[in-house]
Amino acid sequence: GTSNSEGAGKVSLLKKVPALKDGDFTLAECTAILLYLSRKYNTPDHWYPSDIQKRAQVDEYLSWHHANIRANAPKTMWIKVLIPLFTGQPLPSEKLQEVMEGLSTSLKQFEERFLQDKAFIIGSEISLADLVAIVELMQPVGVGCDIFEDRPRLMEWRRRVEDAVGKELFFQAHEMILNIKELSNIQIDPQLKEHLAPMLMK
């Protein structure tokens, strides 16, 4: 649904979307929502394994992801699309360069530390770790930074994730991200621009 509806605003006090409302219970963090749903609906074990060591591996990835991939990948969208959209001017290319370098370091770690020569992050089956990773890594792709291009191992992993999730579902989930470039055609209220520009320039 749309995120600006009042309902979503009330549910997600942090003004973060997505938000989950289950009866009177609400959650606002994406990863927490996935974990909750996997427990509540008894999803297949491989998503969040009952094996205590495998589960710890998923948890390890999720906490690493937060400080690394999540800290870098979404910035590409801000730099290439959202900030120029609000400020009316492109950001200097060294800004993107900087973010891409940070992302590159994260991706190298991702491949060497987590993927290694496995099919998926924690082994032979897909888990929430892969899902959380792919969603974030599709953001740069959506704004024209193909981070998979020169990384065959990453590319293979992405294909396996797509197949495991099912291509159709995969593309539905990313349609919005992949269409983010269309945003640049939106006309933004000049007053809003004026208000946001100084904040975004920081």
KEBA-898207 format. One line per 2 residues: their letters; for each residue x, y, z of N, C-alpha, C, O, CB. Coordinates in nm, 2 decimals, decimal comma. Glycine has a CB too. Layout:
% residues N
a) X:Y:Z:X:Y:Z:X:Y:Z:X:Y:Z:X:Y:Z ~ ...
END
This chain:
% residues 202
gt) 0,08:-0,12:0,00:0,00:0,00:0,00:0,09:0,12:0,00:0,21:0,11:0,00:-0,09:0,00:0,12 ~ 0,03:0,24:0,00:0,11:0,36:-0,01:0,15:0,39:0,13:0,09:0,36:0,23:0,02:0,48:-0,06
sn) 0,27:0,45:0,14:0,33:0,47:0,27:0,29:0,60:0,34:0,31:0,62:0,46:0,48:0,47:0,26 ~ 0,23:0,69:0,26:0,19:0,82:0,32:0,05:0,82:0,38:0,01:0,92:0,43:0,21:0,93:0,21
se) -0,02:0,71:0,37:-0,15:0,70:0,43:-0,14:0,72:0,58:-0,03:0,68:0,64:-0,23:0,57:0,39 ~ -0,24:0,77:0,64:-0,23:0,80:0,78:-0,21:0,67:0,86:-0,14:0,67:0,96:-0,36:0,87:0,83
ga) -0,28:0,57:0,82:-0,26:0,44:0,88:-0,12:0,40:0,90:-0,08:0,36:1,01:-0,34:0,33:0,81 ~ -0,05:0,40:0,79:0,09:0,36:0,79:0,17:0,45:0,88:0,26:0,41:0,95:0,15:0,36:0,65
gk) 0,13:0,58:0,88:0,20:0,68:0,97:0,19:0,64:1,11:0,28:0,65:1,19:0,15:0,82:0,94 ~ 0,06:0,60:1,15:0,03:0,57:1,29:0,11:0,44:1,33:0,16:0,43:1,43:-0,12:0,55:1,31
vs) 0,10:0,34:1,24:0,16:0,21:1,26:0,31:0,23:1,28:0,37:0,19:1,38:0,13:0,11:1,15 ~ 0,37:0,30:1,18:0,52:0,31:1,18:0,56:0,44:1,24:0,58:0,54:1,17:0,57:0,30:1,04
ll) 0,57:0,44:1,37:0,60:0,56:1,45:0,73:0,62:1,40:0,75:0,74:1,40:0,60:0,54:1,60 ~ 0,82:0,53:1,36:0,95:0,57:1,32:0,94:0,63:1,18:1,05:0,67:1,12:1,05:0,46:1,32
kk) 0,82:0,64:1,12:0,80:0,69:0,99:0,89:0,61:0,89:0,94:0,66:0,79:0,84:0,84:0,98 ~ 0,90:0,48:0,92:0,98:0,39:0,84:0,88:0,29:0,78:0,80:0,24:0,85:1,09:0,32:0,91
vp) 0,90:0,27:0,65:0,81:0,17:0,58:0,91:0,06:0,54:1,02:0,10:0,51:0,73:0,23:0,46 ~ 0,88:-0,06:0,54:0,75:-0,12:0,57:0,72:-0,13:0,72:0,81:-0,13:0,80:0,73:-0,25:0,51
al) 0,59:-0,13:0,75:0,55:-0,16:0,89:0,45:-0,28:0,88:0,38:-0,30:0,79:0,47:-0,03:0,95 ~ 0,46:-0,35:0,99:0,37:-0,47:1,00:0,27:-0,45:1,11:0,31:-0,41:1,22:0,45:-0,60:1,01
kd) 0,15:-0,48:1,09:0,05:-0,47:1,19:-0,02:-0,60:1,20:-0,08:-0,65:1,10:-0,06:-0,35:1,17 ~ -0,01:-0,67:1,32:-0,07:-0,80:1,33:-0,16:-0,79:1,46:-0,11:-0,80:1,57:0,03:-0,92:1,34
gd) -0,29:-0,77:1,44:-0,37:-0,74:1,56:-0,33:-0,61:1,62:-0,32:-0,50:1,55:-0,37:-0,85:1,66 ~ -0,29:-0,61:1,75:-0,25:-0,49:1,81:-0,09:-0,47:1,81:-0,04:-0,38:1,86:-0,29:-0,48:1,96
ft) -0,03:-0,57:1,75:0,12:-0,58:1,75:0,17:-0,51:1,63:0,13:-0,54:1,51:0,16:-0,72:1,76 ~ 0,27:-0,42:1,65:0,33:-0,35:1,53:0,48:-0,36:1,53:0,54:-0,37:1,64:0,29:-0,21:1,53
la) 0,54:-0,37:1,41:0,68:-0,38:1,39:0,72:-0,28:1,28:0,64:-0,27:1,18:0,73:-0,52:1,36 ~ 0,83:-0,22:1,29:0,87:-0,12:1,18:1,00:-0,15:1,11:1,03:-0,08:1,02:0,87:0,01:1,24
ec) 1,08:-0,25:1,16:1,20:-0,27:1,09:1,19:-0,39:1,00:1,15:-0,50:1,04:1,31:-0,30:1,20 ~ 1,24:-0,37:0,88:1,23:-0,47:0,77:1,28:-0,61:0,82:1,20:-0,71:0,80:1,31:-0,43:0,65
ta) 1,40:-0,62:0,87:1,45:-0,75:0,91:1,37:-0,81:1,02:1,34:-0,93:1,02:1,60:-0,73:0,96 ~ 1,33:-0,73:1,12:1,25:-0,78:1,23:1,11:-0,84:1,18:1,07:-0,94:1,23:1,22:-0,67:1,34
il) 1,06:-0,77:1,08:0,93:-0,81:1,02:0,95:-0,95:0,95:0,87:-1,04:0,97:0,88:-0,71:0,91 ~ 1,06:-0,97:0,88:1,09:-1,09:0,81:1,10:-1,21:0,91:1,05:-1,31:0,89:1,21:-1,08:0,72
ly) 1,17:-1,18:1,02:1,20:-1,28:1,12:1,06:-1,32:1,19:1,04:-1,44:1,21:1,30:-1,23:1,23 ~ 0,99:-1,22:1,22:0,86:-1,24:1,28:0,77:-1,33:1,19:0,71:-1,42:1,24:0,79:-1,11:1,32
ls) 0,76:-1,29:1,07:0,67:-1,36:0,97:0,72:-1,51:0,96:0,64:-1,60:0,95:0,67:-1,29:0,84 ~ 0,85:-1,53:0,95:0,90:-1,66:0,93:0,87:-1,75:1,06:0,85:-1,87:1,04:1,06:-1,66:0,91
rk) 0,86:-1,69:1,18:0,83:-1,77:1,29:0,68:-1,79:1,30:0,63:-1,90:1,33:0,88:-1,70:1,42 ~ 0,60:-1,68:1,28:0,46:-1,69:1,29:0,40:-1,79:1,19:0,31:-1,87:1,23:0,40:-1,56:1,27
yn) 0,44:-1,79:1,07:0,38:-1,87:0,97:0,45:-2,00:0,94:0,43:-2,07:0,84:0,36:-1,79:0,84 ~ 0,55:-2,03:1,03:0,61:-2,16:1,02:0,66:-2,18:0,88:0,64:-2,28:0,82:0,52:-2,27:1,06
tp) 0,73:-2,08:0,82:0,78:-2,09:0,69:0,88:-2,21:0,68:0,93:-2,25:0,78:0,84:-1,96:0,64 ~ 0,92:-2,25:0,56:1,02:-2,36:0,55:1,14:-2,32:0,63:1,19:-2,21:0,63:1,05:-2,38:0,40
dh) 1,20:-2,43:0,69:1,31:-2,41:0,79:1,43:-2,33:0,73:1,50:-2,26:0,80:1,35:-2,54:0,84 ~ 1,45:-2,35:0,60:1,57:-2,29:0,54:1,58:-2,14:0,55:1,69:-2,08:0,55:1,59:-2,33:0,39
wy) 1,46:-2,07:0,56:1,46:-1,93:0,56:1,53:-1,88:0,69:1,61:-1,78:0,69:1,32:-1,87:0,55 ~ 1,50:-1,94:0,80:1,56:-1,90:0,93:1,58:-2,03:1,01:1,49:-2,06:1,09:1,47:-1,79:1,01
ps) 1,68:-2,10:0,98:1,70:-2,24:1,03:1,68:-2,26:1,18:1,72:-2,18:1,26:1,83:-2,29:0,98 ~ 1,63:-2,38:1,21:1,61:-2,41:1,36:1,75:-2,46:1,41:1,77:-2,45:1,53:1,50:-2,52:1,38
di) 1,84:-2,50:1,32:1,97:-2,54:1,36:2,04:-2,42:1,42:2,05:-2,31:1,35:2,05:-2,60:1,24 ~ 2,08:-2,43:1,54:2,13:-2,31:1,61:2,25:-2,24:1,55:2,27:-2,12:1,55:2,16:-2,35:1,75
qk) 2,34:-2,32:1,49:2,46:-2,27:1,42:2,42:-2,20:1,29:2,48:-2,09:1,26:2,56:-2,37:1,40 ~ 2,34:-2,26:1,21:2,30:-2,20:1,09:2,22:-2,07:1,12:2,24:-1,96:1,05:2,21:-2,29:1,00
ra) 2,14:-2,07:1,22:2,06:-1,95:1,25:2,16:-1,84:1,30:2,14:-1,72:1,26:1,96:-1,98:1,37 ~ 2,26:-1,88:1,37:2,36:-1,78:1,41:2,43:-1,72:1,29:2,46:-1,60:1,29:2,46:-1,85:1,51
qv) 2,45:-1,80:1,19:2,51:-1,75:1,07:2,42:-1,64:1,00:2,47:-1,54:0,95:2,54:-1,86:0,97 ~ 2,29:-1,67:1,00:2,19:-1,58:0,94:2,20:-1,45:1,02:2,21:-1,34:0,97:2,05:-1,63:0,94
de) 2,20:-1,46:1,15:2,20:-1,34:1,24:2,33:-1,26:1,22:2,33:-1,14:1,22:2,19:-1,39:1,39 ~ 2,44:-1,34:1,21:2,57:-1,27:1,19:2,57:-1,19:1,06:2,61:-1,07:1,06:2,69:-1,38:1,18
yl) 2,51:-1,25:0,95:2,51:-1,18:0,83:2,42:-1,05:0,84:2,46:-0,94:0,80:2,45:-1,27:0,71 ~ 2,30:-1,07:0,90:2,21:-0,96:0,92:2,27:-0,84:0,99:2,25:-0,72:0,95:2,08:-1,00:0,99
sw) 2,35:-0,87:1,10:2,41:-0,76:1,17:2,53:-0,69:1,09:2,55:-0,57:1,10:2,46:-0,80:1,31 ~ 2,60:-0,77:1,01:2,71:-0,72:0,93:2,64:-0,63:0,82:2,69:-0,52:0,79:2,79:-0,83:0,87
hh) 2,54:-0,69:0,76:2,47:-0,62:0,65:2,43:-0,48:0,68:2,45:-0,38:0,60:2,34:-0,70:0,61 ~ 2,38:-0,46:0,80:2,33:-0,33:0,85:2,44:-0,22:0,84:2,41:-0,11:0,80:2,28:-0,35:0,99
an) 2,55:-0,26:0,89:2,66:-0,16:0,90:2,74:-0,15:0,77:2,82:-0,06:0,75:2,76:-0,20:1,01 ~ 2,72:-0,24:0,67:2,80:-0,24:0,55:2,72:-0,22:0,43:2,73:-0,11:0,37:2,87:-0,37:0,54
ir) 2,65:-0,32:0,38:2,57:-0,30:0,26:2,46:-0,19:0,27:2,45:-0,10:0,19:2,50:-0,43:0,22 ~ 2,39:-0,20:0,39:2,28:-0,10:0,40:2,34:0,04:0,42:2,27:0,14:0,39:2,20:-0,14:0,52
an) 2,46:0,05:0,47:2,52:0,18:0,49:2,56:0,24:0,36:2,58:0,36:0,35:2,64:0,17:0,59 ~ 2,58:0,16:0,26:2,63:0,21:0,13:2,53:0,21:0,01:2,51:0,30:-0,06:2,75:0,14:0,09
ap) 2,47:0,09:-0,01:2,39:0,07:-0,13:2,28:0,17:-0,15:2,27:0,22:-0,27:2,33:-0,07:-0,13 ~ 2,20:0,20:-0,05:2,09:0,30:-0,08:2,14:0,44:-0,11:2,07:0,51:-0,17:2,00:0,30:0,04
kt) 2,26:0,47:-0,07:2,31:0,60:-0,10:2,32:0,63:-0,25:2,31:0,74:-0,30:2,45:0,62:-0,04 ~ 2,34:0,52:-0,33:2,35:0,54:-0,47:2,22:0,60:-0,53:2,23:0,69:-0,62:2,38:0,41:-0,55
mw) 2,11:0,56:-0,47:1,98:0,61:-0,51:1,97:0,76:-0,48:1,92:0,84:-0,56:1,87:0,52:-0,45 ~ 2,01:0,79:-0,36:2,00:0,93:-0,31:2,09:1,02:-0,40:2,05:1,12:-0,45:2,05:0,94:-0,17
ik) 2,21:0,97:-0,43:2,30:1,06:-0,50:2,27:1,07:-0,65:2,27:1,18:-0,70:2,44:1,00:-0,49 ~ 2,22:0,96:-0,71:2,19:0,97:-0,85:2,06:1,02:-0,89:2,04:1,08:-0,99:2,21:0,83:-0,91
vl) 1,96:0,99:-0,80:1,82:1,03:-0,83:1,76:1,13:-0,74:1,71:1,24:-0,78:1,74:0,91:-0,84 ~ 1,75:1,09:-0,61:1,67:1,17:-0,52:1,72:1,31:-0,49:1,65:1,41:-0,49:1,65:1,09:-0,39
ip) 1,85:1,32:-0,45:1,91:1,45:-0,42:1,90:1,55:-0,54:1,85:1,66:-0,53:2,05:1,44:-0,37 ~ 1,95:1,50:-0,66:1,93:1,59:-0,78:1,79:1,63:-0,80:1,76:1,74:-0,85:1,99:1,52:-0,90
lf) 1,70:1,54:-0,78:1,55:1,56:-0,80:1,51:1,68:-0,71:1,43:1,76:-0,75:1,47:1,43:-0,77 ~ 1,55:1,67:-0,58:1,51:1,78:-0,49:1,58:1,91:-0,50:1,53:2,01:-0,48:1,51:1,72:-0,35
tg) 1,71:1,90:-0,54:1,79:2,02:-0,54:1,80:2,08:-0,68:1,83:2,20:-0,69:1,94:1,99:-0,49 ~ 1,76:2,00:-0,78:1,76:2,05:-0,91:1,90:2,06:-0,97:1,91:2,11:-1,08:1,70:2,19:-0,91
qp) 2,00:2,00:-0,91:2,13:1,99:-0,97:2,20:1,86:-0,93:2,18:1,81:-0,83:2,22:2,11:-0,92 ~ 2,28:1,81:-1,03:2,35:1,68:-1,01:2,45:1,70:-0,90:2,51:1,81:-0,88:2,41:1,63:-1,14
lp) 2,48:1,60:-0,83:2,59:1,61:-0,73:2,72:1,58:-0,80:2,73:1,51:-0,90:2,57:1,50:-0,62 ~ 2,83:1,64:-0,75:2,96:1,62:-0,81:2,99:1,47:-0,82:2,96:1,40:-0,72:3,07:1,70:-0,73
se) 3,06:1,43:-0,93:3,08:1,29:-0,95:3,16:1,22:-0,84:3,15:1,10:-0,82:3,14:1,26:-1,09 ~ 3,25:1,30:-0,78:3,33:1,24:-0,67:3,25:1,19:-0,55:3,29:1,10:-0,48:3,44:1,34:-0,62
kl) 3,13:1,25:-0,53:3,04:1,20:-0,43:3,00:1,05:-0,46:3,00:0,97:-0,37:2,91:1,29:-0,42 ~ 2,96:1,03:-0,58:2,92:0,89:-0,62:3,04:0,80:-0,61:3,03:0,69:-0,57:2,85:0,89:-0,76
qe) 3,15:0,85:-0,66:3,27:0,77:-0,66:3,30:0,72:-0,52:3,34:0,61:-0,50:3,39:0,86:-0,71 ~ 3,29:0,81:-0,42:3,31:0,78:-0,28:3,22:0,67:-0,23:3,27:0,57:-0,17:3,29:0,91:-0,20
vm) 3,09:0,68:-0,27:3,00:0,58:-0,22:3,02:0,45:-0,29:3,01:0,34:-0,23:2,85:0,63:-0,25 ~ 3,06:0,45:-0,42:3,08:0,33:-0,50:3,21:0,26:-0,44:3,21:0,14:-0,44:3,10:0,36:-0,65
eg) 3,30:0,34:-0,39:3,42:0,28:-0,33:3,39:0,21:-0,20:3,43:0,09:-0,18:3,53:0,38:-0,31 ~ 3,31:0,27:-0,12:3,26:0,21:0,00:3,18:0,08:-0,03:3,20:-0,02:0,04:3,18:0,31:0,08
ls) 3,10:0,09:-0,13:3,02:-0,02:-0,16:3,10:-0,14:-0,22:3,08:-0,25:-0,19:2,91:0,02:-0,27 ~ 3,20:-0,10:-0,29:3,29:-0,20:-0,35:3,37:-0,28:-0,24:3,38:-0,40:-0,25:3,40:-0,13:-0,44
ts) 3,41:-0,21:-0,14:3,48:-0,27:-0,03:3,38:-0,37:0,04:3,42:-0,48:0,07:3,53:-0,17:0,08 ~ 3,25:-0,33:0,06:3,15:-0,41:0,12:3,13:-0,54:0,04:3,11:-0,65:0,09:3,02:-0,33:0,14
lk) 3,12:-0,52:-0,09:3,09:-0,63:-0,18:3,20:-0,73:-0,18:3,18:-0,85:-0,19:3,06:-0,58:-0,32 ~ 3,33:-0,68:-0,17:3,44:-0,77:-0,17:3,43:-0,86:-0,04:3,46:-0,98:-0,04:3,58:-0,69:-0,17
qf) 3,40:-0,79:0,07:3,39:-0,86:0,20:3,27:-0,96:0,19:3,28:-1,07:0,24:3,36:-0,76:0,31 ~ 3,16:-0,92:0,13:3,05:-1,00:0,11:3,08:-1,13:0,04:3,05:-1,24:0,09:2,93:-0,93:0,03
ee) 3,16:-1,12:-0,07:3,20:-1,24:-0,15:3,29:-1,32:-0,07:3,28:-1,45:-0,06:3,26:-1,20:-0,28 ~ 3,40:-1,26:-0,01:3,50:-1,34:0,05:3,46:-1,40:0,19:3,50:-1,51:0,22:3,62:-1,26:0,07
rf) 3,39:-1,32:0,26:3,35:-1,36:0,40:3,23:-1,44:0,41:3,22:-1,54:0,48:3,34:-1,24:0,49 ~ 3,13:-1,40:0,33:3,00:-1,47:0,34:2,96:-1,57:0,23:2,92:-1,68:0,26:2,89:-1,37:0,35
lq) 2,99:-1,53:0,11:2,95:-1,62:0,00:3,05:-1,73:-0,02:3,02:-1,85:-0,03:2,94:-1,54:-0,13 ~ 3,18:-1,69:-0,02:3,29:-1,79:-0,04:3,26:-1,88:-0,16:3,23:-1,82:-0,27:3,31:-1,88:0,08
dk) 3,26:-2,01:-0,15:3,22:-2,09:-0,27:3,09:-2,16:-0,25:3,07:-2,27:-0,31:3,34:-2,19:-0,30 ~ 3,01:-2,10:-0,16:2,88:-2,16:-0,13:2,77:-2,11:-0,23:2,79:-2,01:-0,30:2,83:-2,13:0,01
af) 2,66:-2,18:-0,24:2,55:-2,14:-0,33:2,48:-2,02:-0,27:2,45:-1,93:-0,35:2,45:-2,26:-0,35 ~ 2,46:-2,02:-0,14:2,40:-1,91:-0,07:2,48:-1,87:0,05:2,58:-1,93:0,08:2,25:-1,95:-0,03
ii) 2,44:-1,76:0,12:2,51:-1,71:0,22:2,54:-1,81:0,33:2,66:-1,81:0,39:2,44:-1,59:0,28 ~ 2,44:-1,89:0,37:2,48:-1,98:0,48:2,49:-2,13:0,43:2,49:-2,22:0,51:2,37:-1,98:0,59
gs) 2,50:-2,15:0,30:2,52:-2,28:0,26:2,45:-2,32:0,13:2,45:-2,24:0,03:2,48:-2,38:0,36 ~ 2,39:-2,43:0,12:2,33:-2,48:0,00:2,19:-2,43:-0,02:2,13:-2,45:-0,13:2,33:-2,63:-0,01
ei) 2,13:-2,37:0,08:1,99:-2,33:0,07:1,97:-2,18:0,09:2,05:-2,12:0,17:1,90:-2,41:0,16 ~ 1,88:-2,12:0,03:1,85:-1,98:0,05:1,80:-1,95:0,19:1,73:-2,03:0,25:1,75:-1,92:-0,06
sl) 1,83:-1,83:0,24:1,78:-1,79:0,37:1,74:-1,65:0,37:1,76:-1,58:0,27:1,89:-1,82:0,49 ~ 1,69:-1,60:0,48:1,66:-1,46:0,49:1,78:-1,37:0,47:1,77:-1,25:0,42:1,60:-1,42:0,63
ad) 1,90:-1,42:0,50:2,02:-1,34:0,47:2,03:-1,30:0,33:2,06:-1,19:0,29:2,15:-1,42:0,52 ~ 2,01:-1,40:0,24:2,02:-1,37:0,09:1,91:-1,27:0,05:1,93:-1,19:-0,04:2,00:-1,50:0,01
lv) 1,79:-1,29:0,11:1,68:-1,20:0,07:1,71:-1,06:0,11:1,69:-0,97:0,03:1,55:-1,25:0,14 ~ 1,75:-1,04:0,23:1,78:-0,90:0,28:1,90:-0,84:0,19:1,89:-0,72:0,16:1,82:-0,91:0,43
ai) 2,00:-0,92:0,16:2,11:-0,88:0,08:2,06:-0,83:-0,06:2,10:-0,73:-0,11:2,22:-0,98:0,07 ~ 1,99:-0,92:-0,13:1,95:-0,89:-0,27:1,87:-0,77:-0,28:1,88:-0,69:-0,38:1,88:-1,01:-0,33
ve) 1,77:-0,75:-0,19:1,69:-0,63:-0,20:1,77:-0,50:-0,20:1,74:-0,41:-0,27:1,58:-0,63:-0,08 ~ 1,87:-0,50:-0,11:1,95:-0,38:-0,10:2,04:-0,36:-0,22:2,07:-0,25:-0,26:2,03:-0,38:0,03
lm) 2,09:-0,48:-0,27:2,19:-0,47:-0,38:2,12:-0,44:-0,51:2,19:-0,40:-0,61:2,26:-0,60:-0,39 ~ 1,99:-0,45:-0,52:1,92:-0,41:-0,64:1,90:-0,26:-0,65:1,87:-0,21:-0,76:1,79:-0,49:-0,65
qp) 1,92:-0,19:-0,54:1,90:-0,05:-0,55:2,00:0,03:-0,64:1,96:0,11:-0,72:1,91:0,01:-0,41 ~ 2,13:0,00:-0,63:2,22:0,06:-0,72:2,19:0,03:-0,86:2,20:0,11:-0,95:2,37:0,02:-0,69
vg) 2,15:-0,10:-0,89:2,12:-0,14:-1,02:2,01:-0,06:-1,08:2,01:-0,02:-1,20:2,08:-0,29:-1,02 ~ 1,91:-0,03:-0,99:1,79:0,05:-1,03:1,83:0,19:-1,08:1,76:0,25:-1,16:1,70:0,06:-0,92
vg) 1,94:0,24:-1,03:1,98:0,38:-1,07:2,10:0,37:-1,17:2,17:0,47:-1,19:2,02:0,47:-0,95 ~ 2,12:0,26:-1,23:2,22:0,25:-1,33:2,37:0,22:-1,29:2,46:0,24:-1,37:2,22:0,37:-1,41
cd) 2,38:0,18:-1,16:2,52:0,14:-1,12:2,52:-0,02:-1,11:2,48:-0,08:-1,02:2,56:0,20:-0,98 ~ 2,56:-0,08:-1,22:2,56:-0,23:-1,22:2,67:-0,29:-1,14:2,78:-0,31:-1,20:2,56:-0,28:-1,36
if) 2,64:-0,32:-1,02:2,75:-0,37:-0,93:2,78:-0,52:-0,95:2,87:-0,57:-0,90:2,71:-0,35:-0,79 ~ 2,69:-0,58:-1,04:2,71:-0,72:-1,06:2,81:-0,75:-1,18:2,86:-0,86:-1,20:2,58:-0,79:-1,09
ed) 2,82:-0,64:-1,26:2,88:-0,66:-1,39:3,02:-0,73:-1,39:3,04:-0,83:-1,46:2,90:-0,52:-1,45 ~ 3,11:-0,68:-1,31:3,25:-0,74:-1,31:3,27:-0,83:-1,19:3,38:-0,86:-1,15:3,35:-0,63:-1,30
rp) 3,16:-0,89:-1,14:3,17:-0,98:-1,03:3,09:-1,11:-1,05:2,98:-1,12:-1,01:3,11:-0,91:-0,90 ~ 3,16:-1,20:-1,13:3,09:-1,32:-1,17:3,03:-1,40:-1,05:2,92:-1,46:-1,07:3,19:-1,41:-1,25
rl) 3,10:-1,40:-0,94:3,05:-1,48:-0,83:2,92:-1,42:-0,77:2,83:-1,49:-0,74:3,16:-1,49:-0,72 ~ 2,92:-1,29:-0,77:2,81:-1,22:-0,72:2,69:-1,24:-0,81:2,57:-1,26:-0,77:2,84:-1,07:-0,70
me) 2,72:-1,23:-0,94:2,62:-1,25:-1,05:2,56:-1,39:-1,04:2,44:-1,40:-1,05:2,68:-1,23:-1,19 ~ 2,64:-1,49:-1,02:2,59:-1,63:-1,01:2,50:-1,64:-0,89:2,39:-1,70:-0,90:2,71:-1,73:-1,00
wr) 2,54:-1,58:-0,78:2,46:-1,59:-0,66:2,32:-1,52:-0,68:2,22:-1,57:-0,64:2,53:-1,51:-0,54 ~ 2,33:-1,40:-0,75:2,20:-1,33:-0,78:2,11:-1,42:-0,86:1,99:-1,42:-0,83:2,23:-1,20:-0,85
rr) 2,16:-1,49:-0,96:2,08:-1,58:-1,04:2,02:-1,69:-0,96:1,90:-1,72:-0,97:2,17:-1,64:-1,15 ~ 2,10:-1,75:-0,87:2,05:-1,85:-0,78:1,93:-1,80:-0,69:1,83:-1,87:-0,67:2,16:-1,91:-0,69
ve) 1,95:-1,68:-0,64:1,85:-1,62:-0,55:1,72:-1,60:-0,64:1,61:-1,63:-0,59:1,90:-1,48:-0,49 ~ 1,74:-1,54:-0,76:1,62:-1,52:-0,84:1,55:-1,65:-0,87:1,43:-1,66:-0,86:1,67:-1,46:-0,98
da) 1,62:-1,75:-0,90:1,56:-1,88:-0,92:1,49:-1,94:-0,80:1,38:-1,99:-0,81:1,66:-1,99:-0,97 ~ 1,56:-1,93:-0,69:1,50:-1,98:-0,56:1,37:-1,91:-0,52:1,28:-1,97:-0,48:1,60:-1,97:-0,45
vg) 1,37:-1,78:-0,54:1,25:-1,70:-0,51:1,15:-1,71:-0,61:1,03:-1,69:-0,59:1,29:-1,55:-0,49 ~ 1,19:-1,74:-0,74:1,10:-1,74:-0,85:1,11:-1,61:-0,92:1,09:-1,50:-0,87:0,95:-1,77:-0,80
ke) 1,14:-1,62:-1,05:1,17:-1,49:-1,13:1,06:-1,39:-1,12:1,08:-1,27:-1,10:1,20:-1,53:-1,27 ~ 0,94:-1,44:-1,13:0,82:-1,35:-1,13:0,81:-1,26:-1,01:0,80:-1,14:-1,01:0,69:-1,42:-1,16
lf) 0,82:-1,34:-0,89:0,81:-1,27:-0,77:0,93:-1,17:-0,75:0,91:-1,06:-0,70:0,81:-1,37:-0,65 ~ 1,05:-1,22:-0,79:1,17:-1,14:-0,78:1,15:-1,01:-0,85:1,18:-0,90:-0,80:1,29:-1,22:-0,84
fq) 1,10:-1,01:-0,97:1,09:-0,89:-1,05:0,97:-0,80:-1,00:0,98:-0,68:-1,01:1,07:-0,92:-1,20 ~ 0,87:-0,86:-0,95:0,76:-0,78:-0,89:0,82:-0,70:-0,77:0,79:-0,58:-0,76:0,64:-0,87:-0,84
ah) 0,90:-0,77:-0,69:0,95:-0,71:-0,57:1,04:-0,59:-0,61:1,06:-0,50:-0,54:1,03:-0,81:-0,49 ~ 1,11:-0,61:-0,73:1,21:-0,50:-0,76:1,16:-0,40:-0,86:1,23:-0,31:-0,90:1,33:-0,57:-0,81
em) 1,04:-0,43:-0,91:0,98:-0,34:-1,01:0,99:-0,19:-0,97:1,03:-0,11:-1,04:0,84:-0,37:-1,04 ~ 0,95:-0,17:-0,84:0,95:-0,04:-0,79:1,09:0,02:-0,79:1,12:0,14:-0,83:0,89:-0,03:-0,65
il) 1,19:-0,06:-0,74:1,33:-0,01:-0,73:1,38:0,01:-0,87:1,45:0,11:-0,90:1,42:-0,11:-0,66 ~ 1,35:-0,08:-0,96:1,40:-0,07:-1,10:1,34:0,05:-1,17:1,39:0,09:-1,27:1,39:-0,20:-1,18
ni) 1,22:0,09:-1,13:1,16:0,20:-1,19:1,19:0,33:-1,13:1,13:0,44:-1,16:1,01:0,18:-1,19 ~ 1,28:0,33:-1,03:1,31:0,45:-0,95:1,36:0,56:-1,04:1,34:0,68:-1,01:1,41:0,42:-0,84
ke) 1,42:0,53:-1,15:1,47:0,63:-1,24:1,36:0,72:-1,30:1,38:0,84:-1,33:1,55:0,57:-1,36 ~ 1,24:0,66:-1,31:1,13:0,73:-1,36:1,10:0,85:-1,27:1,03:0,95:-1,31:1,00:0,64:-1,37
ls) 1,14:0,84:-1,14:1,12:0,95:-1,05:1,17:1,08:-1,10:1,11:1,19:-1,07:1,18:0,92:-0,92 ~ 1,28:1,08:-1,18:1,34:1,20:-1,22:1,24:1,28:-1,31:1,27:1,40:-1,33:1,47:1,18:-1,29
ni) 1,14:1,22:-1,35:1,04:1,29:-1,44:0,93:1,36:-1,36:0,85:1,44:-1,41:0,97:1,20:-1,54 ~ 0,93:1,34:-1,22:0,83:1,39:-1,14:0,86:1,54:-1,12:0,97:1,59:-1,10:0,82:1,32:-1,00
qi) 0,75:1,62:-1,12:0,76:1,76:-1,09:0,75:1,78:-0,94:0,65:1,74:-0,88:0,66:1,85:-1,17 ~ 0,85:1,84:-0,88:0,84:1,86:-0,73:0,80:2,00:-0,70:0,86:2,10:-0,76:0,97:1,82:-0,66
dp) 0,71:2,02:-0,61:0,67:2,15:-0,56:0,79:2,23:-0,53:0,87:2,19:-0,44:0,58:2,14:-0,44 ~ 0,81:2,35:-0,59:0,93:2,43:-0,57:0,95:2,47:-0,42:1,07:2,48:-0,38:0,91:2,56:-0,65
ql) 0,84:2,49:-0,35:0,86:2,52:-0,21:0,92:2,41:-0,13:1,00:2,43:-0,04:0,72:2,56:-0,15 ~ 0,88:2,29:-0,16:0,93:2,17:-0,10:1,08:2,16:-0,13:1,16:2,13:-0,05:0,85:2,04:-0,14
ke) 1,11:2,18:-0,26:1,25:2,18:-0,30:1,33:2,27:-0,22:1,44:2,24:-0,17:1,26:2,21:-0,45 ~ 1,28:2,39:-0,21:1,36:2,50:-0,14:1,39:2,46:0,00:1,49:2,48:0,06:1,28:2,63:-0,14
hl) 1,29:2,39:0,06:1,29:2,35:0,20:1,39:2,24:0,22:1,47:2,23:0,32:1,16:2,31:0,25 ~ 1,39:2,14:0,13:1,47:2,02:0,14:1,61:2,04:0,09:1,70:1,97:0,15:1,40:1,91:0,07
ap) 1,63:2,12:-0,01:1,76:2,13:-0,07:1,88:2,15:0,03:1,98:2,07:0,03:1,77:2,24:-0,17 ~ 1,87:2,25:0,12:1,98:2,27:0,21:2,01:2,15:0,30:2,12:2,12:0,33:1,95:2,39:0,30
ml) 1,90:2,08:0,34:1,92:1,96:0,42:1,99:1,85:0,35:2,08:1,78:0,40:1,79:1,91:0,47 ~ 1,95:1,83:0,22:2,00:1,72:0,14:2,15:1,75:0,10:2,23:1,66:0,08:1,92:1,70:0,02
mk) 2,18:1,88:0,08:2,32:1,91:0,04:2,42:1,87:0,15:2,54:1,85:0,12:2,33:2,06:0,01 ~ 2,37:1,86:0,27:2,46:1,81:0,37:2,50:1,67:0,35:2,58:1,61:0,42:2,40:1,82:0,51
END
